[in-house]
Amino acid sequence: MKTKIMAVAVALGLALGLGLGPQNVGAEELKGLRGQAVTAPDKAPEAYKVQDGVKHERAYPHQTDKYEIDLKVNQCLRCHEWPYSDQEKAPKISDLHYIDRNGVRQDTVNGNRYVCTQCHVPQVDAKPLVENKFQPAVTNR
């Protein structure tokens, strides 16, 4: 009995895996999120030139696409983490990057803020998609 059930389950799994089941949908029947038929893949997004060296308020004006950021290495930190920021004459990362989710100050960059490119991106010569009304916080500069 157990062998018969296993054989039926395997046959059913193969049938569904090969697309013989009722869920089989051809590409011509696929619809996009807005309801249009999907007939071809989207074209690649337009590539923009990075504005290398252009100084913007609160911007990150150099290319980072070849920087290594993984569990063992973060090349951003070799210039922007203290005390290297003074030696490299680079902006020091905010002290908030050293505070964990419980508000405790750490000696190293907090894991939640370790992957810089989650938030920080280089400036490009792209037209803004929406109007930006960002105002920097008042600081003691």
ABEGO torsion letter per residue (X at the ends): XAAAAAAAAAAAAAAAAAGABAABBBAAABBBAAGBBBABBBBBBBBBBBBBGBBBBGBBABBAAABBBBAABBAAAAAABOAAAAAAGBBBBBAAAABBAAGBBBABBBAAAABAAAABBBBBABBBABBBABBBBBBBX
